[in-house]
Amino acid sequence: MSVQLRRNSLLGVLLLLLCACTRPDGTAEFLRGDRKEYDFKLAVDDSDALYDIALVAKVDRLSGEKGMGLEIRWYSPDNQIYIEKVWLPLEGRDGKLQPYRDGMRFRKEGDWHIRIYPRNSEVKLAGMGVVMKSCDGTR
């Protein structure tokens, strides 16, 4: 094997390692079980960046419901609380990623907490998850 080929192979491996070590552009977390509250931490490093946020609910027992109400509470790094009620469509037991907020901009950097409270006692959940991914703001 020639020296040039070895150098190119080594350079390729180093580039792959460098790409593997870069910070991911999002986060995903899933909590198992039927709970009264699901608490997720979202680390925001850039208050100028835009983020897409999606929710997923896996269902243990569906009971014919087409969706469920959720109370969502956002806790900011400076202890401000934002509350809203949303409707989450349920599509089968395995769940489907449902868009929640597209192009969301956080007003402050730091650790945000999102607490989700299911509001439908007819639906027994197997778990719930949140996916946050940075986006470039173009649609």
KOLMAR-399414 format. One record per residue (C-alpha): residue in three letters; x, y, z. Coordinates in steps of 0.5 Angstrom, whole numbers, padded with zeros to 4 digits, always signed. Each point is the difference from the previous one (the first is absolute). Last residue first. Example, Ala and Ser with C-alpha at 12.3 -4.5 7.8 and 13.67 -1.06 7.14 Angstrom:
BEGIN
Ser+0027-0002+0014
Ala-0002-0007+0002
% end
This chain:
BEGIN
Arg-0081+0053+0010
Thr+0007+0004+0002
Gly+0001+0001+0007
Asp+0007-0004+0000
Cys-0002-0005+0005
Ser+0002-0003+0007
Lys-0003-0006+0002
Met-0004-0002+0006
Val-0003-0007+0001
Val-0005-0001+0006
Gly-0002-0007+0002
Met-0006-0003+0004
Gly-0001-0007+0002
Ala-0005-0006+0001
Leu-0006+0004+0000
Lys-0007-0002+0003
Val-0005+0004-0004
Glu-0007+0001+0004
Ser+0003+0005+0005
Asn+0001+0005-0005
Arg+0004+0006+0003
Pro+0007-0002-0001
Tyr+0005+0005+0003
Ile+0006+0002-0003
Arg+0006+0004+0003
Ile+0005+0003-0004
His+0006+0002+0003
Trp+0005+0006-0002
Asp+0007-0001+0001
Gly+0004+0006-0002
Glu+0000+0006-0005
Lys-0006+0005+0000
Arg-0006+0002-0005
Phe+0000-0007-0003
Arg-0002+0001-0007
Met-0005-0006-0003
Gly+0000-0001-0008
Asp-0005-0005+0001
Arg-0003-0002+0006
Tyr-0004-0006+0001
Pro+0001-0005-0006
Gln-0003-0007+0002
Leu+0005-0006-0001
Lys-0004-0006+0000
Gly-0002-0005+0005
Asp+0001-0007+0001
Arg-0008-0001+0002
Gly-0003+0003-0006
Glu-0001+0007-0002
Leu-0001+0004+0006
Pro-0001+0008-0002
Leu+0003+0004+0006
Trp-0005+0006+0002
Val+0003+0006+0003
Lys+0000+0004+0007
Glu+0005+0005+0002
Ile+0004+0002+0006
Tyr+0006+0005+0000
Ile+0004+0000+0006
Gln+0006+0005+0002
Asn+0005-0003+0004
Asp+0006+0003-0003
Pro+0002-0006-0004
Ser-0007+0000-0003
Tyr-0005-0005+0003
Trp-0005-0002-0006
Arg-0007-0003+0002
Ile-0004-0004-0005
Glu-0007-0003+0002
Leu-0001-0005-0005
Gly-0007-0002-0003
Met+0000-0007-0003
Gly-0002-0003-0007
Lys-0004-0004-0005
Glu-0003-0004+0006
Gly-0002-0007-0001
Ser+0002-0003+0006
Leu+0008+0000-0001
Arg+0003-0004+0005
Asp+0008+0000+0001
Val+0001+0006-0005
Lys+0006+0003-0002
Ala+0000+0008+0000
Val+0005+0004-0004
Leu+0001+0007+0000
Ala+0004+0005-0005
Ile+0004+0006+0001
Asp+0003+0004-0006
Tyr+0005+0005+0002
Leu+0003+0007-0002
Ala+0006+0003+0003
Asp+0001+0007+0002
Ser+0000-0003+0008
Asp+0005-0004-0002
Asp+0003-0006+0005
Val-0007-0002+0002
Ala+0000-0007+0004
Leu-0007-0003+0001
Lys-0002-0004+0006
Phe-0006-0004+0000
Asp-0005-0002+0005
Tyr-0006-0004-0001
Glu-0006+0000+0005
Lys-0006-0004+0002
Arg+0004-0006-0003
Asp-0001-0006-0004
Gly+0007-0003-0001
Arg+0006+0001-0004
Leu+0003+0007-0001
Phe+0003+0002-0007
Glu+0005+0005-0001
Ala+0003+0003-0007
Thr+0005+0005-0001
Gly+0002+0005-0005
Asp+0006+0002-0005
Pro+0005-0005+0003
Arg+0006+0003+0002
Thr+0006-0002-0004
Cys+0004-0006+0002
Ala-0002-0005-0005
Cys+0002+0005-0006
Leu+0007+0001+0003
Leu+0000-0008+0000
Leu-0002+0000-0007
Leu+0005+0005-0002
Leu+0006-0004+0004
Val-0002-0006-0004
Gly+0000+0003-0006
Leu+0007+0003+0001
Leu+0003-0007+0002
Ser-0003-0003-0006
Asn+0003+0006-0004
Arg+0007-0001+0003
Arg+0000-0007-0001
Leu-0001+0001-0007
Gln+0005+0005-0001
Val+0005-0005+0004
Ser-0001-0005-0005
Met-0003-0007+0002
% end
